[in-house]
Structure formats: structure tokens, C-alpha cells
Amino acid sequence: MDQLPKNILTENLNSSIIDNENENIQISRKHIIKNLVVVSVGCLLAFCAYDGLVMLQSTINQEDGIGVISIAIQFSCGCITAILLPEYLFEKIGCKAVIAICLVLFVPYIAANFYPRWILMIPASILIGFANSLYWAAQSAYLNELSILYTKHLDTDEKILSSSSKLYSENSKTTLHSYDTELNHDSHSSNKIGSDSSKSSEKTIVSRIGKNENADIFISDIKTDEQGESRKHADLNESSSTTASKNLMITLITKLTNFSRNSYNLNNSMTTSKLLESTTARFFGIHGLIYQTCHIWSNLISYYVLRIGVVEVEYGRNSTCLCGASFCNIGTDCSQNNLREPRDDLRYILIGLFVALSILALLLVVFCLDELKKKRKNVSVSWQILISTITHMKNKKQLFLIPMSLNIGVSQGFIMSDFTRDYIGCAWGVHNVGLVTACLGASLALSSSISGWFVKHLGRIAIFSIAKLLNIVVIIILFLWEPDSSQPLMFFVISGILGIVLGTFWSQLRAFYGVLFKDKEGAAFANYQLWHAVGMAMAFAYSNYICTYYKIYIYAAFSTLGMIGYLLAERSYSLDR
């Protein structure tokens, strides 16, 4: 009896696939893979341009702090946009159109860096702030639709069910025919339908249909029913006894066959659900891995362009070169030389390459990406998502995870704004920022990709604890280390550790959100995006106004509070289980 509700539940679970079939354009498996590659490569090209510039804003656009302030504005604008508009736009114009429009809005900000002035940078920052959050939401929705379509190609329910029904039918007929022959052959002993007949019936059914859990469930019913029939018809004549036994076998075989079919439907529905989950995870994993490499390529591009014609002056460590934790202004000898903005011709080459990449991403999406929905729905802008997001903040586990969400944003802001300028640029030159951050990008991509495997074998708490220990180590180094251009290895070691810590926290916190809030994923991830964006905006906003050691204190404080909150969330989750 427990089987029926589960069967109904799994059928409802898979109804989304059936509904999706009516709305989506039917495309081949090859075209689905093509669209996955297009949307992933488009993202790679777009963020090679965008992330490459973000990493350089504190060093190539230093005048009046315009670079870091523009980034703070971007993340401030993206906080509410991701909560209010995505669902409305997706249903109104489609995911492909949203992705294309967002890529169009990327171009003005990138091009504004040709001539970085307030009148150009601020409006462009507002536009890309709106576009950035919508772009990620649209990509997620598009990848989810691709996953459903691909799962339909892998799902062979109808063929399996058809062949299974045919097999059951043939087995049933064979069993009945065999049993009928046996009854006619042994009709003179039909009045002895007792325990021997019961064992014979059991053996016949199991041999014809197969020994499995379903058969085991009904064997006791068969025995009981046959014994009852034996007592009831013990005094009947040979003909009536044979007829009753035959009718009994028809009933039992039909009963067992139908039960086996129901069991098959249950197992098949559960298999389809798991197949959809694995396909979605695989598609998002492929996309994420391709995207993460942008941190490598974009930084290598900026490194090889900005190093053209540079004559390095090695200052080493001295009292007039206040870099690292001691960095408070750009008036020292080494900072005036190393933090000098690039020549105009090099700026034009670099920004020109980034604009070309962003336009190439746009063209790739417009001409190569397929629209997946046949029809659009009449929808209106709703405040429901905002309300549910605010309501979700009252959830105890969500409250525990807010500090860690903020910590990830603050960490990214510190790396992009302060580590690149106060450590790398100040001590080793702006042209080397790209080379060091390429190492950071590689470690970030690697750690975010393989941390899930370590969580599977070591546990989530162990991985978070290891990342926190590395975080403590790197914070201590940032406090004590005096950057020295004559010892370049330390730049790469520290950037590698920062990448490992950030990649682990970034990937596994999002996974933990999915585990905790399975029934409220929309509100939960909206909260994550909101607090992550707040952390980023904070880090860029105060970057120009306080000394670096204060920023490290803030970084350490959020890291500690984040870890405490995470452990409390784990404890609450464990108690609920």
C-alpha cells in the first residue's frame, strides 16, 4: 500500500517534463549539445572582457577612485534586479533575448574605459549592473531548459513500458496455458487442492514470471487464497473444481502482472527524476568549468598587452616603499612608478581587444543560440519574489548563512580591488597584475571544480574547515608580508591560496544552500545573490578611503563570523535530520 503514494508523487515530479514538452521546441540531441557549447563559450568570451577589466579597475583607473567606485555601483544596482525582473523577462521575451540584450549592455561599460570619465563610467556601470545579474539568471534558466530537453532524449519510458507490457502478457498467457494443461492432465486428483496444490501454484507462478520482491509479496496471498478455495470446494465434483482453480489462477496472474507493472512505473519514474538531476548537474558543471577559465585568459591578455615597452625598476623593500598591509596612499616612490596608469596606446589596444571579445560573444549568441520556447506567457512584474526573499531571511538557517555570503563578496572585493593594487601593482607593477591573477584564476577554477569530490569523500564540514585554516594562514601572511619584487614566487603562492579558499567557499556554500532549502530554492539563492552583492559593493566602496591593514581586519572579521554562522547552520541541519 505504500507503493501507490510514491508512484503518484514521482509522476507529479516528472509532470514538469511533460509540460515542458508542450512549450519547448523539439530539437535533436546534437543541437542541444551545440547550444550548451554556444552559451558556455559566449559566457567565456563576455567575461574574458568584463572580468579582465574588473581586475584592473583599481590600477588603470585610479583618478578620483573612479574605477573601484564604478564597480561598487554595479553590484549595488544588481542587488534588486536579480530578485524582481528575471521571471518576468524570461516569460515575456525568452532567455535567448535576455542573454543577447545583456551582452549588448556589456559593451558600453567596456568601451567607456577608452576614456574613463564620470559622465561615461557611471551610466555605463548602472547598465551593466542591471545586465550582469540578469545575464546569470537567464543562463541558469536556459541551461535548465536544455537539461530537460536532453533528459527527454535519454528517457526511454515508452519503449521500455511497451516491451515490458508485451513480456508480461506473453508470460501470463504461457503460465495460464501451462497450468490449464496440468489441471486437465491431473483432473482425477483435483479434489486434493491443499498444501501440495498451493506449493505447485507458487512454483508455477514464480517459474513463469520470475522470482522478485513483487512475487514474494503475493505468494502468501496465493497460499491463503488457494487454501480457502480448497476448503470451499473440497466437496465439488471434478469439473467444477478444475474450473474454480483455473479462475483462481487467472485472477492471481492478472493481479501479479498489474502489481509488477505498477512497480515498474514507480522505478521508472524515480529513474527519470534521477536522470534529470544528473543531467542538470552535468550541464551546469560543464558551463561552470568553461566560464571559470576566463580568469586565466583575461588576465593573460592584460599581462601581455600592458608589459609592452615596460622597463622594470626593482625597488625591493625599503622605508619609502609602503606596499602590502602598510599601503595607505600612492605618494611613495615605488607606488608612483609601479602604479602609473598604462600609456594611452596600450590602453586602446587592451580595451579594443576586450570590446572585440564582447561583440564576438554577442554575435555568437544572436546567430548560433536557439530559442527553446515556442510561445510566450502573459505575465506582469510581481513583488512576490521580493516578498518571499525578505520572508525567507527570517529562516534560522538563512540567518546563519548571511555572514558567509557576505564574506565571499568581501573576499572577492578585497582580491579584485586591494590585493591587485596594494600588493601586486604597488610592489611589482601594473603590468604584472594580470600574470599573478591568472594564477589566482587557475586555482579558483580548479578548487571550485574538485571541491565537490572532496566533500563526497571527506565531508562538507571537513572541507570548510580546511579552507578556513588556509584562510587564516593567508590572512596572517597578508598582515606580515612585505611585498618584494625580487621575490616574485610569493605573489603566486598567496594568489594561489586565495583562489583555493575563495573557490571552495563559493562553490560549496551554494551547494549547501541547495541542500538546506530544497523547497525554497528561488528565495534562498536570491538571498545568496543579494548578500554576496552587498559584500562586493562594500569592499569596493571603502577601498579608497582606509588603509590596507584595516581592510584585512574587516576581511578577517567577516571570515570568522562566516565560519561560525556556517557551523551553526550545519548544527541546525543535523538536529533537524
C-alpha positions in Angstrom: 0.0 0.0 0.0 3.0 2.3 0.5 3.8 2.0 -3.2 0.9 4.0 -4.6 1.5 7.4 -3.0 5.2 7.2 -4.0 4.1 6.4 -7.6 1.8 9.3 -7.7 4.4 11.6 -6.2 7.0 10.7 -8.8 4.6 11.0 -11.6 3.8 14.6 -10.4 7.5 15.2 -10.1 8.0 14.3 -13.7 5.0 16.2 -14.9 7.2 19.2 -15.4 9.0 17.3 -18.2 5.7 16.6 -19.9 4.5 20.2 -19.5 7.9 21.4 -20.8 7.4 19.2 -23.9 4.3 21.1 -24.9 6.1 24.5 -24.6 9.6 23.8 -25.9 10.8 23.4 -29.5 11.8 19.9 -30.3 15.5 19.7 -31.1 17.9 16.9 -31.6 20.5 15.8 -29.1 23.2 17.2 -31.3 21.6 20.6 -31.3 21.2 20.6 -27.5 25.0 20.0 -27.1 25.6 22.7 -29.7 23.5 25.2 -27.6 25.3 24.2 -24.4 28.7 24.9 -26.1 27.4 28.2 -27.5 26.0 29.6 -24.3 29.2 28.5 -22.4 31.7 29.9 -24.9 29.6 33.1 -25.1 29.9 33.5 -21.4 33.6 32.8 -21.6 34.2 35.5 -24.2 32.0 38.0 -22.4 33.7 37.6 -19.1 37.1 37.4 -20.5 36.4 41.1 -21.4 34.5 42.0 -18.2 36.5 40.2 -15.5 39.7 41.3 -17.2 38.7 44.9 -16.7 37.3 44.4 -13.2 40.7 43.1 -12.0 42.4 46.2 -13.4 40.0 49.0 -12.2 41.9 49.9 -9.1 45.2 50.2 -11.1 44.3 51.5 -14.5 41.5 53.9 -13.5 42.9 55.5 -10.3 41.9 59.1 -10.8 39.4 60.1 -8.0 38.9 56.4 -7.4 36.6 56.1 -10.4 37.5 52.5 -11.1 36.5 51.0 -7.8 33.5 53.3 -7.3 32.1 52.2 -10.7 32.3 48.5 -9.6 30.6 49.4 -6.3 27.8 51.0 -8.3 27.5 47.9 -10.5 26.9 45.5 -7.6 24.6 47.9 -5.8 22.3 48.0 -8.9 22.4 44.3 -9.3 21.1 43.5 -5.8 17.4 44.1 -6.5 17.4 43.5 -10.3 18.1 39.7 -9.8 15.1 39.5 -7.5 12.4 41.4 -9.4 12.9 41.1 -13.1 14.2 37.7 -14.3 11.0 35.6 -14.3 9.0 38.4 -16.0 11.5 38.9 -18.8 12.1 35.2 -19.4 8.4 34.6 -19.9 7.9 37.8 -21.9 10.7 37.7 -24.4 12.6 34.4 -23.7 16.0 33.5 -22.3 17.9 33.9 -25.5 16.7 37.5 -26.0 17.5 38.4 -22.4 21.1 37.0 -22.8 21.5 38.9 -26.0 20.2 42.2 -24.5 22.5 41.8 -21.5 25.5 41.3 -23.8 24.6 44.5 -25.6 24.7 46.3 -22.3 28.2 44.9 -21.6 29.7 46.8 -24.5 29.1 50.4 -23.3 30.9 49.8 -20.0 33.9 48.1 -21.6 34.1 50.8 -24.2 33.8 53.6 -21.6 37.3 52.5 -20.4 38.8 54.1 -23.5 38.0 57.4 -21.9 37.3 56.8 -18.1 35.4 59.9 -17.0 32.5 60.1 -14.6 30.0 61.1 -17.2 30.6 57.9 -19.1 31.6 55.4 -16.5 28.7 55.9 -14.0 25.8 55.5 -16.5 27.6 52.5 -18.1 28.1 51.0 -14.7 24.4 51.2 -13.9 23.5 49.5 -17.1 26.0 46.7 -16.7 24.9 46.3 -13.1 21.4 45.5 -14.2 22.7 43.4 -17.1 25.1 41.3 -15.1 22.6 39.9 -12.6 20.0 39.3 -15.4 22.6 37.6 -17.5 23.4 35.0 -14.9 19.8 34.3 -14.1 19.0 33.9 -17.9 21.9 31.5 -18.3 20.7 29.4 -15.4 17.2 29.2 -16.8 18.4 28.4 -20.3 20.7 25.6 -19.0 17.8 24.2 -17.0 15.6 24.0 -20.2 18.5 22.3 -22.1 18.8 19.8 -19.3 15.1 18.9 -19.5 15.2 18.5 -23.3 18.3 16.3 -23.1 16.7 14.2 -20.4 13.8 13.5 -22.7 16.2 12.1 -25.3 17.7 9.8 -22.8 14.4 8.8 -21.3 13.0 5.6 -23.0 10.0 5.1 -20.8 7.5 4.5 -23.6 9.6 1.8 -25.3 10.5 0.1 -22.1 6.9 0.1 -20.9 5.7 -1.2 -24.3 8.2 -4.1 -24.4 7.6 -4.8 -20.7 3.8 -5.0 -21.2 4.3 -7.4 -24.1 6.6 -9.5 -22.0 4.1 -9.6 -19.1 1.3 -10.5 -21.4 3.2 -13.4 -23.1 4.3 -14.7 -19.7 0.8 -14.6 -18.3 -0.6 -16.5 -21.3 2.1 -19.1 -21.2 1.6 -19.6 -17.4 -2.2 -19.9 -17.8 -1.9 -22.4 -20.7 0.7 -24.5 -18.9 -1.4 -24.5 -15.7 -4.5 -25.4 -17.7 -2.7 -28.4 -19.3 -1.5 -29.5 -15.9 -5.1 -29.3 -14.5 -6.6 -31.3 -17.4 -3.8 -33.9 -17.2 -4.2 -34.3 -13.4 -8.0 -33.8 -13.2 -8.5 -37.1 -11.3 -6.7 -35.6 -8.3 -8.2 -32.1 -8.4 -10.2 -32.6 -5.2 -6.9 -32.5 -3.3 -6.3 -28.8 -3.6 -4.5 -28.4 -0.4 -1.0 -27.7 0.6 0.5 -29.6 -2.3 -1.5 -27.7 -4.8 -0.6 -24.4 -3.1 3.1 -25.3 -3.5 2.6 -26.3 -7.1 0.8 -23.0 -7.8 3.6 -21.0 -6.2 6.3 -22.8 -8.2 4.4 -22.3 -11.4 3.9 -18.6 -11.0 7.5 -17.9 -9.9 8.9 -20.1 -12.7 6.8 -18.3 -15.3 7.0 -14.7 -14.1 10.3 -14.7 -12.2 11.3 -14.6 -8.6 11.4 -11.0 -7.3 10.1 -8.8 -4.5 6.7 -8.4 -6.1 6.2 -12.1 -6.4 7.2 -12.6 -2.8 4.6 -10.1 -1.6 1.8 -12.1 -3.3 3.0 -15.7 -2.6 1.4 -15.5 0.9 -1.8 -14.2 -0.7 -1.7 -17.1 -3.2 -1.3 -19.6 -0.5 -4.0 -18.2 1.7 -6.5 -17.9 -1.2 -5.8 -21.4 -2.5 -6.2 -22.9 0.9 -9.5 -21.1 1.3 -10.7 -22.2 -2.1 -9.6 -25.8 -1.3 -11.8 -25.9 1.8 -14.7 -24.2 0.0 -14.7 -26.6 -3.0 -13.5 -29.8 -1.4 -16.8 -31.4 -1.9 -17.3 -30.2 -5.5 -17.0 -32.5 -8.5 -14.0 -32.8 -10.7 -15.3 -30.3 -13.4 -16.3 -27.6 -11.0 -13.0 -27.9 -9.1 -11.0 -27.6 -12.2 -12.9 -24.5 -13.4 -12.6 -22.8 -10.0 -8.8 -23.5 -9.9 -8.5 -22.1 -13.4 -10.4 -18.9 -12.5 -8.3 -18.6 -9.4 -5.1 -18.7 -11.5 -6.4 -16.1 -13.9 -7.1 -13.8 -11.0 -3.7 -14.3 -9.4 -1.7 -14.0 -12.6 -3.5 -10.8 -13.5 -3.0 -9.4 -10.0 0.7 -10.2 -10.0 1.2 -8.8 -13.5 -0.6 -5.5 -12.7 1.4 -5.2 -9.5 4.7 -5.7 -11.4 3.7 -3.0 -13.9 2.9 -0.6 -11.1 6.3 -1.4 -9.6 7.9 -0.8 -13.0 6.2 2.6 -13.3 7.4 3.6 -9.9 11.0 2.6 -10.6 11.0 4.2 -14.0 9.6 7.5 -12.6 12.3 7.6 -10.0 14.9 6.8 -12.6 13.7 9.7 -14.8 13.9 12.0 -11.8 17.5 11.0 -11.0 18.4 11.2 -14.7 17.1 14.8 -14.8 19.1 15.7 -11.7 22.3 14.2 -13.0 21.9 15.8 -16.5 21.3 19.2 -14.9 24.4 18.9 -12.7 26.5 17.8 -15.6 25.4 20.7 -17.8 25.9 23.3 -15.1 29.3 21.7 -14.3 30.5 21.9 -17.9 29.3 25.5 -18.2 30.9 26.5 -14.9 34.3 24.9 -15.8 34.4 26.7 -19.2 33.4 30.0 -17.5 36.0 29.8 -14.7 38.8 29.6 -17.3 38.0 33.3 -18.2 40.0 34.3 -15.1 43.1 32.8 -16.7 42.7 34.0 -20.3 41.6 37.6 -19.5 44.5 38.1 -17.1 47.0 36.7 -19.5 45.7 39.1 -22.2 46.1 42.1 -19.9 49.6 40.9 -18.8 50.9 40.5 -22.4 49.5 43.8 -23.5 50.5 46.0 -20.6 54.0 44.7 -20.4 54.9 46.1 -23.8 57.7 48.6 -23.6 57.8 48.5 -19.8 61.2 49.0 -18.1 61.0 47.5 -14.6 62.7 49.2 -11.7 63.3 46.9 -8.8 62.8 48.8 -5.6 62.9 45.8 -3.2 61.9 46.6 0.3 62.7 50.0 1.9 61.2 52.5 4.2 59.8 54.7 1.4 58.0 51.8 -0.4 54.9 51.2 1.7 53.1 48.4 -0.1 51.1 45.5 1.3 49.4 45.9 4.7 51.1 49.3 5.1 49.7 50.8 1.9 47.6 53.9 2.6 48.3 56.3 -0.3 50.0 56.3 -3.7 52.6 59.0 -2.9 55.6 56.8 -2.3 58.5 56.4 -4.8 57.7 52.9 -5.8 54.0 53.3 -6.0 54.3 56.4 -8.2 56.3 54.3 -10.7 54.7 50.9 -10.4 51.1 52.2 -10.1 51.4 54.5 -13.0 48.5 54.1 -15.4 49.3 52.5 -18.7 50.1 54.5 -21.8 47.2 55.5 -23.9 48.2 53.4 -26.9 48.4 50.3 -24.6 45.0 51.2 -23.0 43.5 51.4 -26.5 44.9 48.0 -27.6 43.7 46.3 -24.4 40.2 47.9 -24.3 39.9 47.3 -28.1 40.5 43.6 -27.6 38.0 43.4 -24.8 35.4 45.2 -26.8 36.0 42.8 -29.7 35.5 39.8 -27.4 32.3 41.2 -26.0 30.9 41.8 -29.5 32.0 38.3 -30.6 30.1 36.9 -27.7 27.0 38.8 -28.7 27.2 37.7 -32.4 27.7 34.1 -31.3 24.5 34.2 -29.2 22.4 36.0 -31.7 23.3 33.8 -34.7 24.1 30.4 -33.1 21.9 30.1 -30.0 18.5 28.5 -30.4 15.4 29.8 -28.7 13.8 26.9 -26.8 10.3 28.1 -26.0 7.5 28.0 -28.7 5.2 30.5 -27.0 5.3 33.3 -24.5 3.1 33.8 -21.4 1.2 36.9 -20.4 2.9 37.9 -17.2 3.4 41.0 -15.2 6.1 42.3 -12.8 5.5 40.7 -9.4 6.7 41.6 -6.0 6.1 38.1 -4.8 9.7 37.0 -5.2 10.9 40.1 -3.3 8.4 39.3 -0.5 9.4 35.7 -0.4 13.1 36.6 -0.3 12.5 39.0 2.6 10.3 36.4 4.4 13.0 33.8 3.9 15.5 35.9 5.7 13.7 35.0 8.9 14.6 31.4 8.5 17.1 30.5 11.2 19.5 28.6 8.8 19.4 31.5 6.3 20.3 34.0 9.1 23.3 31.8 10.0 24.5 31.8 6.4 24.3 35.6 5.8 27.8 36.3 7.2 29.4 33.6 5.0 27.5 35.0 1.9 28.8 38.5 2.8 32.3 37.0 3.4 32.5 35.7 -0.1 31.6 39.1 -1.5 34.1 40.9 0.7 36.8 38.4 -0.2 36.2 38.9 -3.9 36.2 42.7 -3.5 39.4 42.6 -1.5 41.2 40.5 -4.1 40.0 42.5 -7.1 40.5 45.9 -5.6 43.1 45.8 -2.9 45.3 42.7 -3.5 45.8 43.7 -7.1 46.7 47.3 -6.3 48.2 47.3 -2.8 50.3 44.2 -3.2 50.9 43.3 -6.8 50.7 46.7 -8.6 52.4 48.7 -5.8 55.4 46.4 -5.4 55.7 44.8 -8.9 54.0 47.0 -11.4 50.5 47.2 -13.0 51.7 45.1 -16.0 52.3 42.1 -13.7 48.8 42.2 -12.2 47.4 40.0 -15.0 50.1 37.4 -14.6 49.6 36.9 -10.9 45.8 36.9 -11.1 46.0 34.3 -13.8 47.4 32.0 -11.2 44.6 33.0 -8.9 42.1 32.3 -11.6 43.5 28.8 -12.3 43.5 27.8 -8.6 39.9 29.2 -8.2 38.7 27.2 -11.2 40.4 24.1 -10.0 39.2 24.3 -6.4 35.6 25.1 -7.3 35.6 22.1 -9.7 37.1 19.4 -7.5 35.9 20.5 -4.0 32.7 18.6 -4.6 34.7 15.4 -5.0 36.4 16.1 -1.7 33.1 16.8 0.0 31.8 13.5 -1.1 34.8 11.6 0.4 35.7 13.8 3.4 32.5 15.6 4.3 31.4 19.2 3.9 32.4 20.3 7.4 36.0 19.0 6.9 36.4 20.8 3.6 35.1 24.1 5.0 37.4 23.7 8.0 40.4 23.1 5.7 39.5 26.1 3.7 39.2 28.2 6.8 42.6 27.1 8.1 44.1 28.2 4.7 42.2 31.4 5.1 43.7 32.0 8.5 47.2 31.3 7.1 46.8 33.7 4.2 45.4 36.5 6.4 48.4 36.2 8.7 50.7 36.3 5.6 48.9 39.4 4.3 49.5 41.1 7.6 53.2 40.3 7.9 54.4 40.0 4.4 56.2 43.0 2.8 55.9 42.6 -1.0 59.2 42.4 -2.7 59.6 42.4 -6.5 62.9 40.5 -6.1 60.9 37.5 -4.7 58.1 37.0 -7.2 57.3 33.5 -6.1 55.4 34.8 -3.0 52.9 36.7 -5.2 51.9 33.4 -6.9 51.8 31.4 -3.7 49.5 33.9 -2.0 47.3 34.3 -5.0 47.0 30.5 -5.3 45.9 30.2 -1.7 43.4 33.0 -2.1 42.0 31.2 -5.1 41.7 27.9 -3.4 39.9 29.4 -0.4 37.5 31.5 -2.5 36.8 28.7 -4.9 36.0 26.3 -2.2 33.7 28.7 -0.2 32.0 29.9 -3.4 31.1 26.5 -4.8 30.3 24.6 -1.6 28.2 27.4 0.0 25.9 27.5 -3.0 25.7 23.7 -2.9 24.8 23.9 0.9 22.1 26.4 0.1 20.6 23.8 -2.3 20.7 21.1 0.4 19.1 23.2 3.1 16.4 24.9 1.1 15.3 22.3 -1.5 11.7 23.5 -1.3 12.6 27.2 -1.4 15.5 27.4 -3.8 14.3 30.6 -5.5 14.1 32.7 -2.3 17.3 31.0 -0.9 19.5 31.7 -3.9 18.1 35.2 -4.3 19.2 35.8 -0.7 22.7 34.5 -1.5 23.0 36.8 -4.6 21.7 39.7 -2.5 24.2 39.4 0.3 27.1 38.4 -2.0 26.4 41.6 -4.0 26.2 43.7 -0.8 29.6 42.3 0.3 31.2 43.1 -3.1 29.7 46.6 -3.0 31.0 47.3 0.5 34.6 46.1 -0.3 34.8 48.4 -3.4 33.1 51.3 -1.7 35.6 51.7 1.2 38.7 50.6 -0.8 40.0 54.1 -1.5 39.3 55.5 2.0 41.0 53.3 4.5 44.5 51.7 4.9 45.0 48.2 3.8 45.5 46.7 7.3 42.0 47.9 8.2 40.7 46.1 5.2 42.5 42.9 6.3 40.8 43.3 9.7 37.4 43.6 8.0 38.2 40.6 5.8 39.3 38.5 8.8 36.2 39.5 10.8 33.7 38.5 8.1 35.7 35.3 7.5 35.4 34.4 11.2 31.7 35.3 11.5 31.0 33.5 8.3 32.6 30.3 9.6 30.8 30.5 12.9 27.5 31.0 11.1 28.2 28.1 8.8 28.9 25.7 11.7 25.7 26.8 13.4 23.7 26.2 10.2 25.3 22.7 10.0 24.4 22.0 13.6 20.8 23.1 12.9 20.6 21.0 9.8 22.0 18.0 11.7 19.4 18.4 14.5 16.6 18.6 12.0 17.6 15.4 10.4 
